[in-house]
Amino acid sequence: MKRKFATILMAGAMVANIAATSVVAQAANFSDVPDGSWYSEAVDYAVSHGMFSGTGAGTFSPMTPMTRGMIVVVLGNVSKADVSAAKNANFSDVQPSAWYADAIDWAYENGYVSGTGANTFSPDAAVTRAQIAVILSNYLRSLDVDFKENDLSLRPT
């Protein structure tokens, strides 16, 4: 559980644009991640640990805002969940064939996310820091992590 917890915290740190330690040089595989850029080590870590895979055609799109669909896919990747087993959450703006559909269904089914109103999820909308905080706290609570008031450290219960 400690390893999974540490991985989740690292994903949150990366989402907040905090650099991580490089494990395997993966950034060189992306034409839009220059060697030595301030984020190349974080890209290395995220890709080598299966959190992110890039946006296609040899690109990572590091300056593209994270969307609601992206964060849910990352959460599914980090947790190594079988997202294909989830039932359709029936959001009118999530096509069943979309690359993020199974992850959204999984996250909704497990109570990590909710919609944005009127039976929508807004998967292509930029995810806010507040939404990331809610999603990650919902997920961490499912792992029985206890959040102490006025205490920034997280302790498994």
C-alpha positions in Angstrom: 0.0 0.0 0.0 2.9 2.4 0.7 4.2 2.0 -2.8 0.7 2.7 -4.3 0.3 5.7 -2.0 3.6 7.1 -3.0 2.8 6.7 -6.7 -0.5 8.5 -6.2 1.2 11.4 -4.5 3.8 11.6 -7.3 1.0 11.8 -9.9 -0.5 14.6 -8.0 2.8 16.4 -7.8 3.3 16.0 -11.5 -0.1 17.3 -12.3 0.8 20.4 -10.2 3.9 20.8 -12.4 6.4 19.6 -9.7 9.4 18.0 -11.2 10.2 14.3 -10.4 13.4 12.3 -10.4 14.3 10.8 -13.8 14.3 7.0 -14.0 14.6 6.1 -17.7 15.1 8.7 -20.4 11.8 8.8 -22.2 11.5 12.5 -23.0 13.8 12.1 -26.0 11.1 10.0 -27.6 8.9 13.2 -27.9 9.8 15.9 -30.4 8.2 18.6 -28.2 10.2 17.7 -25.0 13.7 19.3 -25.5 16.6 17.7 -23.6 17.4 19.7 -20.5 14.0 21.4 -20.3 12.7 22.0 -16.8 10.1 19.3 -17.2 12.0 16.6 -19.1 12.8 14.6 -16.0 9.1 14.7 -14.9 8.2 13.4 -18.4 10.8 10.7 -18.1 9.3 9.6 -14.8 5.6 9.7 -15.8 6.2 7.8 -19.1 8.5 5.2 -17.6 6.0 4.5 -14.8 3.0 4.2 -17.2 1.2 7.3 -16.0 1.3 9.1 -19.3 2.0 7.9 -22.8 2.0 11.1 -24.9 -0.6 12.6 -27.2 0.4 10.7 -30.4 2.7 11.0 -33.4 5.8 11.3 -31.2 4.5 14.3 -29.1 3.8 14.7 -25.4 2.2 18.2 -25.6 3.7 19.5 -22.4 2.1 22.9 -22.7 -1.4 21.6 -23.3 -3.7 22.1 -20.3 -4.7 18.8 -18.6 -8.3 18.0 -19.2 -10.9 16.2 -17.0 -10.6 13.2 -19.3 -6.8 13.2 -19.0 -6.7 13.3 -15.2 -9.1 10.4 -14.9 -7.0 8.3 -17.4 -3.8 9.1 -15.4 -5.6 8.1 -12.2 -6.6 4.8 -13.7 -3.0 4.2 -15.0 -1.5 5.0 -11.6 -3.9 2.7 -9.8 -3.4 0.0 -12.4 -7.2 -0.4 -12.5 -9.0 -2.6 -15.0 -11.1 0.3 -16.2 -12.6 -1.9 -19.0 -14.8 -3.6 -16.4 -16.7 -0.4 -15.5 -20.3 0.2 -16.5 -21.3 3.0 -18.7 -21.9 6.2 -16.6 -24.1 7.5 -19.4 -22.7 11.0 -19.6 -24.2 12.5 -22.8 -20.8 14.0 -23.8 -18.7 10.9 -23.4 -18.9 8.6 -26.4 -18.3 4.9 -25.5 -15.5 4.7 -28.0 -13.6 7.7 -26.7 -10.1 7.0 -25.4 -11.1 8.2 -21.9 -14.6 6.6 -21.7 -13.6 3.5 -19.7 -11.5 5.5 -17.2 -14.4 8.0 -16.7 -16.8 5.1 -16.2 -14.5 3.5 -13.7 -13.8 6.7 -11.8 -17.5 7.6 -11.6 -18.5 4.1 -10.6 -16.0 4.3 -7.7 -17.0 7.7 -6.6 -13.8 9.5 -7.5 -15.5 11.9 -10.0 -18.9 13.3 -10.7 -20.3 15.1 -13.7 -20.5 18.8 -14.4 -24.2 19.0 -14.5 -27.1 18.0 -16.8 -25.7 14.5 -17.3 -22.4 15.8 -18.7 -18.8 15.2 -17.7 -17.0 17.8 -19.9 -14.1 15.4 -20.6 -12.3 17.9 -22.9 -12.6 20.9 -20.5 -9.4 21.9 -18.6 -9.4 20.4 -15.2 -9.0 23.0 -12.4 -6.7 22.6 -9.4 -9.8 22.4 -7.2 -11.1 19.5 -9.3 -7.8 17.7 -9.1 -7.8 18.1 -5.4 -11.3 16.7 -5.1 -10.5 13.8 -7.4 -7.3 12.9 -5.7 -8.8 13.2 -2.2 -11.7 11.0 -3.2 -9.3 8.4 -4.5 -7.0 8.6 -1.5 -10.0 8.2 0.9 -10.9 5.0 -1.0 -7.4 3.8 0.1 -8.3 4.6 3.7 -6.0 7.6 3.9 -6.9 9.7 6.9 -6.7 13.5 6.3 -6.0 15.2 9.6 -7.3 18.7 10.0 -4.5 21.3 9.8 -2.0 18.5 9.2 -0.4 18.4 5.8 0.9 14.8 6.3 -1.2 11.9 5.1 -1.5 8.8 7.2 -3.0 5.5 6.2 -5.6 4.4 8.7 
